[in-house]
Amino acid sequence: MGVEGCTKCIKYTLFFFNFIFWLAGGVILGVALWLRHDPQTSKLLHLEYDGVHAPATFYTSVHILIAVGAVMMVVGFLGCYGAIQESQCLLGTFFACLVILFACEVAGGIWGFMHKDTVSEEMIKFYDFLYDKAMEKSVIDPDKKEPLSNALKVFHYTLKCCGKSQVTNFLTQISEKLGVTDICPSPVTTTSCHQQIRSLFSDNISYIGSAALAVAVILIFEMIFSMVLCCGIRNSPVY
């Protein structure tokens, strides 16, 4: 093709970075699909009682991540093809897509940082609602406690926890021994569910944050190299 020297080196460097970008899109898509179908989160986020559903904020974020991964794979392929073909039109389109992706990622990062505790706090509120209702039913109307007990067991057996705090954990263990309730996993754990819920969603969000940071670095290099290559092609004597 037409470019030579340093510009030719940039051409293949851009192709390499685009290939990494395409792979990163595949990784993000894979991680998002894993988070979407992870047994722990799926069991908790599909819970429902008396018309009250588990919060869907986490799944909304994951669905956005799936779309981002798919778009990255398409854009990465466009960049690879544009670099090899030395097409100014494709490289210009590729650069515009990178700018949009970068802007979306920055906006998403700011939103995620501001709401990083929202998912876990919403899930904790939902758990507290189930727990309080279950304790109330166990005392007032034992015959109708089964649906609530089953919902709580999903939390307790999935996260291997019991109770809202150490105090309620201890009280629940007493009620278990007295036969008033049957919701804690066996053997009885001393871990509170508030702690386990925060840990579960914080860990998953950290995976998303790490992937987003890696992609942001790649995007910056991609934009620089695509513009340099586009200018090199324009100034090449062959063109």
N, C-alpha and C positions, 0 to 999 in steps of 0.2 A: 504494500500500500504506500501512500504518499509520505507519511511522516518518517523522520529519521532522527538519529542522535538521542538527545535527552527526551524529546517528545515521544519517541518510540518506546523508551523505557517507561515513561509515564503511562503510555497506552496499556502495556502489559501489567503495570502495577495497578492501574484502575481495574483491569479485568480481574486481577487477583482479589482486590478488595470487594469487587462486585460479587465474586463467587463466595467470599466470606459473608457478605451481606445476604446473599441468597440462602446460605446455610443458616445464618442467624435467624432469618425469617422462618425457616423450617423448624429450628429449635424452639422459637417463641410459640409457633403454632402447636408444636408437640407438647410444650409445657402447659399451654392454655387448655388443650384438650385433656391433658392429665388432670389439671386442677378441676376441670368441668366434671370429670367422671371419677375423681378420687373417692373411694368408698367412704372415708370419714366425713368429708364435707357433703357428699351427696345424701348420706343418711340424715344428717342434721338439717340441711337446707330444704328437704322435701317434707319436713314435719308440718303438721297442721292440727289444730284443735279448736273446736267451737268457732270456726270461721277465721281464726287467727293463724296466719302463715309465718313461717320463718322468714327473716329478711332476705330480699333478693339482691341486695347491693353487691354482694360478692360475685354473684353470677353475672350481673350487668358488666362489672369490670372484666371478668373472664371472657365474655362474649366480645367486648371491644378488643381484647388482646388477640383473640382468634382472628378477627378481621384485620388487625395490624399485621399479624404474621403472614396471612395470605397475601396482603398487599405488598409486603416486603419481598416475598418470593417473586411476585410478578415484576416489581420494579427492579429487583436484582437481575432478573433475566434480561430485562430491557437494557440495563446498563452494560451487561456483558456483551450483548449483541451489538449495541451501539459502539462500544470501544473497539471490538474486533473489526467491525465494518467501517470504522472511522467516519460515522455519520453525524454531522453537526446537528441535524434535525432530531435524531434519537437522543443524542447527548444533551441537547437543550431541554427536551421533554423530560429526560431522566433527572436533570438538575432541578427542574421545576417540581417534580415529584418529591425529590429529596427535601427541598425547602418546605413543602407542605407537610411531609412526614415529621421533619424536625420541629416545626411549629406545633404540630399536634402532640408530639412527645413532650415538649416543654410544657404545654398547657396541661397535658395529662399528669405530668410529674408534679406540677404545682397543686393541682386538684387532689392528687393522691396523697401528697404530704399534708395538706390541710385536713384531709378526711381519713388519715391512716388508721385511726382508732374507731372509725364509725362502724365498720363491719362487726368487729368483736363486741362493741358496746350494744349494738342492736341485737346480736345473738344472745348476749347475757340478759338483756331485758326479756327476750322471748323465753329463755330458760327460767328466769325468775317467775314469770307469769305461770308457766307450767308447774313449777315447784310449789308455789304458794297455793295454786288451785288443787294440786294433788294432796297437800297436807290438809287443806280445808275439807276436801271430800273424804279423806281417810277418817276424819273425826266426826263430821256431820252426817255424811251419807256414804258409808263404807261399800254399799252395794253398787255404787256408780263410780267407783274410783278406778276401775280397770282401764278405760281408755287413757286416762291421764298417766297411770302407772306405766303403761306400755310406751307412751311418748317419752317419759322421763328415762325409761330404761335404755332407749336409743342413745340419749346423751351419756348416761352413766356407763353403759357397756362399750360404747364406741370410744369415749375419751378416758375410760378407766378412772372415773371420778365419782364423787357423791357429795351433794350439798352445795350451797352457795358460798360458804366460808368454812373455816375450821370449826366454828361454833355450831352451825347448822349441820355440818358433817357429823359431829359428835351426837347431836340430838337425833339425827336420822338413824344413826347406828343403834341408839337406844330403842327407837320406834321399831326398827327391824327386829331386834331381839324380843320385843314384846308382841310381835306379830301384827302391829298396827299397819305397817307398810311392808312392801316387798319390791323395792326399786333399786337398791344398791347392788353392784356386782359382787360376786363372791370369788375369792376372799375379799372382805371389806377393805376399801382403800381409804387413806386419810387425806387424799388430794382433793381440793375443792374444784368444782366445775368452772368457776370464774377463772381460775388460774389456767386450767387446761384449754378453755375456749380462747383466751387471749394468746396463749402459746401457739395453738393451731393456726389461727388466722395471721398472726404476726410472722410465723415461719413462711407461710405461703406468700404473703405480701413481700417478704424479703427476696424470694425467688424472682418475683415480678420486677422489683426494683433493680436487682443485679442485672437482669436481662436488658432492662431499659437503659441502664448506664453504659453497658457494652455497646448497644446499638447506637447510642448518641455519639460515642467516640468514632465508630465506623462511619456514621453519617457525615461528620465534620470532614474526615479525610476524603470521603467520596465526593463531597461538594467541591473541595479544593482541586482534586485531581481531574474531575470532569470538566471544570472550567479551564484549567491549564491545557488539557488535551484539546478541548474545543477551540481554544485560541491558537494552539499549535497547528491544528488542521487548517484553520482559516489562513494562517500565514505561510503554510507550506507551499513551495513553488509549484508542486504538482497540481494543486487546486487553483 
